[in-house]
């Protein structure tokens, strides 16, 4: 009888140990599945950017600098100054974006806008401003767009990779509804790619070619040859006519005095008749 009791007790202990082991294994599997299910997926675009940054040494990236300048100064010889600017331009491999001349009442002004390679920007400024003693305005700006440039390139690369995956899905699609949906997504991505390519090309243009706005002028006088006789006659007529509106406005202010003067004249005339 004792042997039977020992045997039953031993069997119960084995069964309880097996159940505990099964429960522990089940909990471990569920925990592993739960953790795997809730692992956040890394966005495609962000992953591309992180990969791009990690693969490029920041110290090896060329800085992208946008340079612009504005100059305004007085000159004694308009033609000589323009010739000097054009000569400096040839040596800097630049080109004229705008060249216009205007004539005002007191001065002649010429405005020349130049696009010049970034590396020749300072050289051109030094040659153009040589001999200028005073500037009405001189402003030189430099904008570092390296970070924006890298970010734009990374986003463009990720969009192109995403487009390639959608194109691959389109080849494998068999349902008409799936084909239409994938094509719509490809069109949206293609528009984003073209937009970012346009932004990148515009930024490359501004980085590679700097802009210099040169404004120079020459004062003129009425007795100088720069003012024609026809202009003098017109200016004289304008000056003689300009006082007429002011004259009538003055009359409106003093009309009570005229009224009193007229009444006084008639009273004086009556008294004089009575005396006669």
C-alpha positions, 0 to 999 in steps of 0.5 A, a space after each residue: 500500500 505504501 508503494 502505491 501511495 509513493 508511486 501516485 505522489 511521484 506521478 502527481 509531481 511529474 505532471 505538475 512540473 510538466 504543466 509549469 514548464 508548458 505555461 512558461 514556454 507559452 508565455 515566452 512565445 506570446 511575449 516574443 510574438 507581441 514584441 515582434 508585432 509592435 516593433 515600429 517600422 522605419 519610414 522609407 524616406 527617413 531610412 533613406 536619409 539616415 543611410 545617406 548621412 551615415 555613408 557620407 563624411 560631413 567633412 568631405 562634403 563641399 560647402 554650397 554657398 550662394 553669393 549675391 552683391 549690390 553696388 551703387 556709386 557715382 561716376 564722372 564718365 558713364 561710358 568709361 565705367 561701363 567699359 571697365 565693367 565689361 572688360 572685367 566681365 570677360 576675364 571672369 567668364 560671366 555674362 550680362 543678365 540685365 543692362 538698362 539706362 534711365 535718364 532723370 531730371 537730375 541724373 543719368 543712371 545705368 543698372 547692370 546685373 551680372 551672373 558670374 561663376 562663384 569662384 570669380 565673384 570676389 575677383 569681379 568685385 575688386 576689378 569693378 570697384 577699383 578706383 571708387 572712393 565712395 559707395 552709396 550702397 555696397 552689400 555682399 551676402 553669402 548664404 550657406 545652403 549645404 544642409 538644405 542641399 543634402 536634405 533635398 538630395 536625400 529626399 529625391 533619392 528616396 522618392 526615386 527608390 519608392 517609385 522603382 518599387 511601385 513600378 515593380 509592383 505594377 509589373 506583377 499586378 494582375 487585377 485591374 483595380 490594383 493596376 489603377 491604384 498603383 498607377 495613381 501612386 506612381 503619378 503622385 510620386 513622379 510629380 514630387 520627384 519633378 518638383 524636387 528636381 526643379 528645386 535642386 536644379 535651381 539651387 545648383 544654379 544659384 550656387 554655381 553662378 553668383 549675382 552682382 547688381 551694379 548701379 552707377 549714376 552721373 549727376 546732371 545740371 540744367 545748364 549742361 549739354 545733357 539737358 536739351 532746349 526742348 526739355 528746358 521749354 517744357 520745364 519752364 511751361 510747367 513752372 509757369 502753370 503750376 502757380 495757377 491752382 495755388 492762386 485760385 485756392 488762395 482766393 477761396 481763403 480770402 473771399 470774405 475780404 473781397 466781400 467786405 471790400 465791395 460793400 465798403 466801396 458801395 457805402 463810400 460811393 453813396 456817401 459821396 453822392 449825398 455830399 454832392 
